[in-house]
């Protein structure tokens, strides 16, 4: 069985790094948007900024969780590949 290239073995860690980066970036953008557009708060909608900040946090968590799950799936696929390779070598 062929060996996996090193960049494929390191790929899950790239997804984990991107997840952290995307979480911070998305949250910062959403928070900044809320603060900039809410510079003159409207007294008729006191909870609008709270909702927007909550939505920004939800969106950041969603994107980060998606990237982490992709990294975890790649980790599992690499483990399966390694186990199949070890089983094939033991059979020979």
N, C-alpha and C positions, 0 to 999 in steps of 0.2 A: 504494500500500500504506500502511496506517496506521502511525503511530509507536507504539512501546511506551511506556507510561507510565514515568516515572522510577523509581517505586518497584519496578517489575519489574526494571529494570536493576540496582538496588541489592540485590535479594533474595538473590543468591548470597552477598554479603558478610554478610548477616544469618545465613545458614546457617553460614558459617565462624565467625562470632562465637559462635553457639549451640553449635557443635561444641567450641570451646575451653572455653566455660563448662560444658557438659555433661561434658566430660572431667574437669575439675577437681572439679566437684561430685560426680560419681559416684565418683571415686577417693577423695575426702575422706570421703564417707559410708561407703564400704566399709571404708576404713582405720579410721575411728572405730568402726564396728561391731565390727571385729576386735579393736581395742584394748580396748573396753569389755567385750565378752563374754570376752575372754582375760585379764582382769585377774588372775584366779587360774588360771594355766596348769596344765593337767593333765599330770603327768609321763608318763602313758601315751600321750599324743598330742603329742609334741614338734613334729611338722611340721604340725599342724593350722593354726596361725596363719600359717605360710608359705603353705600352700595357700589360705587365705582371702584373704590379701593378693594372691596371684597371681591369684585369681579376680576380685578387685575391679579389678585392673589390666586384665585381659582384658575385663571388662564395660565399663569406661570406654573402652578403645580401640575396642571394637565399636560403641558408641553414637556416639562421635565420628567414626569412619570412615563410618558410615551418613549422618550429617549432612553431612560433607564431600562425599561422593559425590552427595548431592542437590544441593548447591550447584554442583558441577561439571557435573551434567546440565543445570541451569538455564543455566549459562554456555554450554554447547554449544548449547542450544536458541536462546538469544539470538543467538549467532553465525550459526546457520543462518537464523534470521529475517532478520538483517541482510544476509546474502549473497543470500537470495532477493529481498529488497527492492532490492538494488543490481542484481541481474540483471534484474529486472522494469523498473527505471528505464532501464537501458541498452537494453533491447529496445524501449522506447517512443520 
